[in-house]
Structure formats: C-alpha cells, structure tokens
Amino acid sequence: MASKAQLETLMDLARRETDDAAKRLGASLKQVEEEKQKHEMLVGFQQEYINKFEAAQVAGITPMAYRNFVAFIDKLDTAVKGQLEMIKHAEYRSEQEKAAWQTSERKRMSYSTLNERADAAALKLENKRDQKAMDEHAARGAFYKR
C-alpha cells in the first residue's frame, strides 16, 4: 500500500487535474453559449434583411438590386449554416471536456477513498496498540498487587 505522503501527493495532483479539467469544461460551455448567441444574431439579421427584400419587392426593385438582395441572402444563409457547424463543434468539444472532467474527478475520488481507508487502518492499528498497552499495564498492576 502507498505511504501517507505518496497518497497525499497523488491526491494533490488529482485535485489539480480536476480543477484544470473543470476550468476547461467551463470555457468550452461558455464557447457553446457564445456560438449560439452568434447564430441567433445571424438569424435575426437574415430575417431583417429578408423583410427589407420583401418590402423592396412590393415597392418595386431593379433587376440588379434583386440579384444583389438574393446574393446577399444566399451569403447569409451560408453564414447561418456555418455557424450551426460551429455550434456542433463547440458542443462536441464541450462533451469531450465533460468526459475528461468526470474521469479526473473519479480518479480524485478514488485517491480520497484510498486515503480514508489508510486513515481508518492507521486508527485501528493505533487503537489496537493502545488497548494492548492498557492490557499490559493492567496485567502488571494485577501482578504486583499479589
């Protein structure tokens, strides 16, 4: 079994690893939210531009302006689809970071359990020694009283 100092070192390393993994997980979750906000902004801008296009069609529009509106709406559509891919990528990375955090947390908990077991075993051994010393002291006292 590992010594108390070795267990403490392993627990400290596992604690640091878990903290680092938690920070990376937090950053990846933040990235997911930022990507979703960008998507919402693009969709809103796209809808606003489509509304302008429809209003321009009602008012009358030149063929050149029509082509420009359609080309820009296509570019916005491409941007929205690209942003959806960015969200998927950020969510995938977030899932990976969550798995890494869970793994490091399990390791940290394992070392903590080992440490608790070592503490319990040491306490049991010390109690046994104390009991033996008390028994010997009582036996000596009884022997000398005769």
Helices and strands as residue ranges (DSSP letters): H 4-59, H 63-145
